[in-house]
Amino acid sequence: MSDTRRRVKVYTLNEERQWDDRGTGHVSSTYVERLKGMSLLVRAESDGSLLLESKINPNTAYQKQQDTLIVWSEAENYDLALSFQEKAGCDEIWEKICQVQGKDPSVEVTQDLIDESEEERFEEMPETSHLIDLPPCELNKLEEIADLVTSVLSSPIRREKLALALENEGYIKKLLQLFQLCENLENTEGLHHLYEIIRGILFLNKATLFEVMFSDECIMDVVGCLEYDPALAQPKRHREFLTKTAKFKEVIPITDSELRQKIHQTYRVQYIQDIILPTPSVFEENFLSTLTSFIFFNKVEIVSMLQEDEKFLSEVFAQLTDEATDDDKRRELVNFFKEFCAFSQTLQPQNRDTFFKTLAKLGILPALEIVMGMDDLQVRSAATDIFSYLVEFSPSMVREFVMQEAQQSDDDILLINVVIEQMICDTDPELGGAVQLMGLLRTLIDPENMLATANKTEKSEFLNFFYNHCMHVLTAPLLANTSEDKTDKDAVAANKNNTICPGALRFLRRIIGLKDEFYNRYITKGNLFEPVINALLDNGTRYNLLNSAVIELFEFIRVVSFMCIFQLYLSNIFVLGIELYI
């Protein structure tokens, strides 16, 4: 069995400051002759390919975060992270990095984060200046503290020094005690200073400070400080929203206290980032990259913990499909799965594959079949979003399910037919839901999406299934308006040169253009060129849109070498005394 201590996920930070998964493997530190130094190597656990080869540079600032993360930059705007499965493995590699750089493994950052403009000045600093002296944490010093925090933000090295000082002296908790005192005294000036201080500390971009600020003990006071923006006439009521309005609902009781705490923390930190903090300026846009990483890795951990608890997921599915479950409860369950699937997008591909296979095994598709047929618009919308995640992940998995389902169920209750019905019956004036479902349906039936699958017969099998079991549902509204007893022949005749006939010709031309033998046989068997010829005959000698469309169709047939099928109709054409030059 592979050493789980060395099992890691490799991440890179993209241009949008979001972490991209690069794969899972096992990390080692070894001397690489080509790089002339000790290096970190990560080989994929799936095939042994090299995911990462990175020389441990003596001057690179490596940061250890949250006990299981090592983060560093290899070039401008190219950040890397290793997320370890176990703390012991992280500690082991961290010691190797510190050994190469000659650092004490107890540090959480191996180098001062400085830029070129400050490097020279830093070398001239006396040794006694390696720490920033913090003012006493007292009410009458809040303005001085705020000035200090805001003044260091433009200097990477001073930001790092201030962060270390705040961490070493337990300063944040002292500040939050002053916040409680200022609120009790209604000291508005002090509260405004505390807003600037806490906002500035967030912009220090330090994971160890976040762990203190976002702990259960501190986070609501941090939110409280951020309510008192001096630019606002009245303070915001974020704490009231988080404690009274945004109630956390456990659709099924969560017995793991660590998981519950992680969910609460992630929601609140996301709220701080998205709602409370103002949009950062160009100068500040990189200050919160560690906050983004904090949220990202929290989400990865939440999904992993939920996924491993099959008892919890089984109970959720059982209640979701139970006829006795009331509508409100079912709505909560569906919304939970929607958020769960959204969180899963943070997983690396291999883990996301396992995640969706777990959901499929537990019965997510039969469950969607039930909830997509409900009257509740919100439930149907959430179910559609879940279905879109599944189709995007694996169209083949959905196809396989609906084909197996057809062997046991009537056509009317097949999942894909439920989807078609929802698309047809969308009540939204702008047809937002219908357009979304149409895109998903197109993905499922598009032959191009079936060419690279392992199942070589999937294309023919699924298309045969679709035409036999689903096409009548899809075409029902069209056929209902074109049946013989309802067709207004005069209206159709009047519309020949307008939209109906040219539209039908474009449709036939598109099918011919696919060059698909299945469609070719269908056209031949159904004599589908006959209506085209009849339309041309009825049009007589008039030179109009219909005439042009038919001639263009014949020319297209000649160009794409479709004559073998069209030859069946030529004798009839000449019998009628029509000369066609193709």
N, C-alpha and C positions, 0 to 999 in steps of 0.2 A: 504493500500500500504506500502511496506517495506521502511524503512528510507534509502534513497539513499546516505545520508551522510556516513553511516556506510558500504556501499557496497564496497568490496575490492576484488582484485585478489591476490592470494597467489602464490609466486614464490620461488623456491629453486635453488641454483647455483650448476650445475653439475660438474663433473671432468674436462670437457672441458672448464670450465669457461663460460658456456652458461646458461641462465635462463630457467628453465623448469616450465611450467604452472601446478599448482596443483589444480586449481579450483577457482570458484567465490562464495563468501558468504558474510555474514555480521559479522563484528567484534564487540566484546564487551570486556570490561575489568571488571573482577570480581574476588573475592577471591575464590581460589580453595583449599579446605581443604587438599586434597591429596598432593598438591604441597607446602602447607604451605605458601602461598603468593598470592599477586595480579597477575593475569595472563591475557594474551591475548587469547581470544577464537574466532575462526572463524568457523561458521557453514554454510555448503553448502546451497545455496538458492534453489537448486533443490530438495533435500531430507532431509535437516536438519542434515546430518551427520557431524561429527567433522573433519574439514580440518586442524585445527591448535590448539594446546594447548601449550602455551609457557609462563612459569613463567617470570615475569619482574624481572630480576636479578639486584640487586643494583650495581653490578660491570660491567655489560655488556655495551659496547659502542653502543648505538643506534644512527643512523644517519638519519637526515631528508633531503631529496633531492627533488629538482624540485617541491616543494610545495605539492606534492601528493604521495610521496614515503617515507617509513620508512624501513631502511635496518639495519640488525644486524647479528652477528655470534653467534651461540649457542655452537658450538664446533669447533675444528680445521677442516678447509675445509668444514664447513657446514653453508652456508650463507642463510639467509631468507630475503624476501622482501614482504611488503604489498603495493600494488598500489591502492590508493583510487580513487573512482569515483569523489569525490568532495574534494576541499581543506579544507572545514569546517570540514569534518570528519577526515581528516588527522591531523588537528590542535587539534581536541578534544582528539584523542588517544595519540597524542604527549604530551599533557598536563598531561594526566594520567601517562605516562611513567616518565616524568620529576618529577611529584609529588611523585611517589614511590622512585625515586633516589634523591630527594631533590635538583633538578636542576631548573634553570630558563628556562621556555619554549621558551625564545627567542634564546637559543643556538641551533645550528644545529647538534651538536654531544654531547652526554651526558657524555662521559668519554674520557680521553686521551687514544689514542691507543698505548699501550706500550706492550712490550714483557717481558717475565720473566727475561731475562738477564739485562734489564734496570730498572726493578721495584725497586730494592734496591737502585740504584743510584738516581732514581727520588725522593725517599723519603728523601734523604739526601740533595737535592737541596734547597737552600734558597728560600723563597717566592718571592723574587724579580726577580727570574730567570724564571718566567712563560712565559715570552715573548722573542722572538728572535729579536734583534735589527738589522734592515735592514740598509745597507749602503745607503747614499743618491743616488737617481736614477740619476746618472750623467755619462757622457761618460767615464771619467777617473776612474770610479768605477766599470765598467762592469766586469773586470777580478775578482775583489773581490766578486761581486755578483754571478758570475758563480761558483767560488770556494765554496761559501756558499751553493748554491743550490745543487751542486753535493755532498757536504760533508754530507748532512743530509739524503740522500737516504737510507743509511743502518740502520737508526734509526727511528722506527715508531713514537716515541714520538716527535722527532725533526722535522719529516716530518709534523706532525700535527701542531706543534707550528709555523713552517714557513708558512704553508698554512693559518693559522689564521692571521698572520702578513701581508701577501700579501693581504688578503681579506680586513682587517681593514684599510689599508693605500691606497687602490685603486692603488696598485703598478703595476699591469699588464698593465694598460693603459699608465702609465708613461714609462714603458719599451718599449711599442710599438711606442710611440712617439720618443724614442731614436733610434728605428729601422729605422724609416723614415729618421731621421737625418743622420744616418750612411750610408744609401743607397745614399742619396743626396751627401754626402761627399766622397763616395766610400771608406769608412773606413772598409777594409776587416777584420782587427783584431777585431774590435768591432762587426761586423756581425757574426764572428765565436763565440765570447763570447755569443752573443744573442741566437745563435743556442743551445748552451749548457744550457743556462738559461731556454729557453722555453721548451726544451725537458725535463729538470729536473722538471719544474713545472707540466708538463703533468704526470710525474711519481709520483707526490705527490698524485695522485689518489683522487682528491677532487672535488666533484660534483659542489660545489659553485664556484670554480675557473673555471671549464669547462663552466659554464653558462656565465661567463664574456668572456672567450677566444673564445667561439663559437658563440657569438652574431654577428649580422650583422655588427656591428661597428668594431669588432676586428678580426674576423676569417681570413680574407685575409692577414692581417699583421702577424698573427700567422703562416700561411702557408709560408709567405715570410721569416720569421726567420728560418723556418725549411729547407729552400732551401740552406742555407749556412753551410753545414756540412764541418767541417775542414778537414775531410778525403777525400773529393772530390777535384779534380783539378779545376773543374768549378762548379758553383752553378747550381742546377736543376732549371727547369722553371715550377714549379707546378702551380703558379698563372696564367701563360699564358695558360696552359692546362685547368684550371678550368674556366677561363673567355672567352677563344676563341674557344677551341676545344670541350670541354664538354658543349655544349649548352643545356639548359633545354628547352624541347619542350612540350608545353601544347597541348595535343591531342584535348582537349576541354578546352576552357578558364576556369581557376579556379578563381572563384570570391572571395573565402575566402582567405584573405591575410595571416591570421595566418597559414593556411594549406600550402600555397605556401612557406612561410618562413620556415616552419618545413621540407618540402621536400628538399629545398636548403641546409638547415643546416645539415640534415641527410646525404645527399650525400657527402658533404664536409668533415664531421667528419669521415665518413666511408673511404674516400680517405686518410685522415691523418693516420688512423689506418692501412689500408691495404697497402698503397703505400709509404707514406712518412716515417713513423717511421720504423727504422730497426727492424728486428726480435729480440724480447727481449731475453736476456740470461736467464739461469735458475734462476739466482739471481733476475732478473727483471720481471719474467713472471707474477707475481701476481700484479704488480704495476698498470696495466691498466684495472683491473677488473671493476672499476667504469666507465671507458670509454666505455667498452663493454656494460655495463648496460645502459649508456646514449643512445647509438645507439639503443639498443633493445627496450627500452620504447618509444623512438621516433617513431620507426616503428609501434609499437602497436597503438600509437596515430594516425599516418597517416592512417592506415587501417581503424580504427574506424571512423575517420572523413570522409573518402571517402565513406565508407559503408553507413553512415547515409545520404549522399547526393544522394538520388535516382534520382533526376533530372539530376545530372551530369552523373551517370551511365547509365540512360536511353538514354541520348544523345549519349554516346559512343557506345552503342549497335546499336542505330539507324543508325549511320554513318558506323559502321562496316559491317552491312548487306545491306546497300544501294548500289544498282548496280552502281549508279552514282559516288560513292567514288573512287577516283583514287588510283592506286596501292601504291604510296608512302604514302599516308594518311592511307590506310588500314594497311600497314606495321607498321606505328607508333602506330596505335590503338592496333594491336595484341601484339606488344612489351610492350605496357603499361599494358595490361592484364597479360602478362607473369610476369612482375615485381610485379604487384598487387597481383597475386597469390603467388609469392615467399614471399612477405611481410606477407601474411596471415598466413604463417607457424609460425609466432611469437605469434599468438593469442592462447588463451587457447582453449581446445576442444569445449566447449559450444559456444564460440564466433565464432570459425572457422566453426562450424556447421551452425550457422546463416549466416555467410559470404557466404558459398557455396550455401546455399538455396536461398539467395538473387540473386546470379548470375544465378542460374537455373531458378528462377522465371522471371528474365529479359531476358532470352533466350540465355545463353552462349552456350548450346549444338547446337542449330540450327545455331548459328553464326560460330561455329567451323566447322560445316559441309560445310559451304561455303568456308572458308579460307583454309581448308585442301585440297581442290580440286584445289587451285590456282597453277600457274606455278612457282611462286616465292619461291625458296628454303628456304630463310630466314623466310618467312611467315609460310611456312609449318612446319619448325622446331620449331618455337615459338608456333604454334598451337598445335603441338604434346606435347610440354612441358606442356601447359595448360591442355590438355586432360589427361595427366598423373596425374596432381594434382587432377582432378575430379575423375578419376578411383581410385586413392589411397584413396581419401576421402570417396567415396561411390559408389562401383560397382553397388549396387542395384539401385541407382538413374539413372545411365547411362543405365542399362538394361531396366528399366521402360520406359525411354524416347524412346529408339530404338524400343521397342515393340509397343508403342503408335504411333510412327512415321510410322510404317509399315502399319497401317490402312489407312493412307492418302497418302502415297508416293510409287513410284515404287521401286523395290529392288535396282536398280542401284544407286539411290541417297540416300539410307539409310546411316546414319552416320557410322555405324559399317562396312558397305561395302566400304565406302570411306576410312576408316582406313585400311581395307584389301588391297585395291588397292594400297594405298601408300606403304604398306609393300612390296607388290609384285614388285612394280615398282621403288624401291629405287635405285638411281643412284650412291650412295656412294660405291666405290670399297670394302670398309670394312664393308658395310651394317650396319653402326651404327644406322641409323634411323629405318631400318627394324627390328633389334634386339630389339630396344626400343618398337616399336609397337607390336612386337610379344609377349613381356612380358605383355603388357597391354591387348592384346587380350586373352592371357592365363588367366589372372586374371578374365576377364569377363566371360569366359566360363567354368572355373574350378568349378565343382560341389561342391568341398569342401568349396568354398567361399559363397555358397548359403544355407548352412545347418543351420546357426545360425540366419537367417533373420526372421523378423516378418511374412513375407509372406510365408506361408508353401508350396504354390504351385509354388513358383518362379522357383525352379529347373526344374520341368517338363515343365512349360510354356516357360521359356526362351530357354531351349534346343530344344523344338519343334519349336520355332520361328527361332532359329539359323539354324537348319537343313533345314527348309523350305525356308528361305529367304537369308541365307548367305553362306551356305556350298558350293553351286555351284560356288560362286565367289572365295572362298578360294581354291577349288580344280581345278579350271579352268586351271591353267598352267600345273598341273599334268595330267589332262585328255586330254589336247591338245597334249601331247606327248605320250599318251598311247591309243589313239583311234584306232579302227580296221584298218582304212585306212592309219594310219601312223606307226603302230607298225611293227617293223622289227623282225619277228618271229625268224629268224636265230640268230639275235643279242641277243634276249631274251633267246633263248635256250642256246646260248654260255655263257650267264651270269648267268645261273641258279646256278652254283656253286660258283659264285663270289659275287655279292652284291644285285642284284634285288630280287631274290626269298627269300634268307635269310632275307633281309630287310623287305619284305612283311610279312614273318612269325613272325618276331619280333613285327611288328605292330599289327598283329592279337593276338599274345600272350599278348601284353600290354592291349588290349581292353578286353580280357577275364579276365585278372587279376583285372579289375575294379569291377567285380561282379555286374554290373549294369544291371537291368532287361531291360532297354531300349535297351542297346546294345545286350543283349542276344536275345531279340525278333528280332532285326535287322539281327543278324547273322543267325537265324533260317529261317526267311522269305527270305533272299537272298541266301540261300544255300552256305554260304561262306566257308564251309569245303570242298565242292566239288573240288575247284581248288587245295586245299592242297593234296587231295587224288590223283588227276590227276597228280600233279607234282611228287608225290611219285611213281606212276605207270610208268611215263615216265622215271624216274631215274633208273628203273629196279633194278638189284642186286648190283649196284655200291654202295660202302660204302664211302660216301664223306660228305662234309659240309651240303648239302641239306638233305641227309638222316639223319644225326645227328640232324639237326634243327627240322625236322618233328617228330622224335622220342621224342625229348625233349618237343615239344609242346604237344604230346599225354600224356606224363608223367605228365606234368603240369596240363592238363585237369583232369587227374585222381586224383591228389593231391587236387585240389580246388573243387572237386565234381561237375564238369561240365558235367558229363556223361549224364544227362537228355536231354541235347541238342544234344550231339554227338551221342546218340543212334539212332537218325533219319538216320544217315548215315551208321550204322554198317551193316545193311542188304545188302546195295549196295556193301559194301566192300567184304562181304563173297560171294556174287554172283560172284564177279570178281575173286574169288578163292584166296583171300589174307588172310593170318592169321595174326591178330594183337593181341599182348598180352599186354593188358592195365591194 
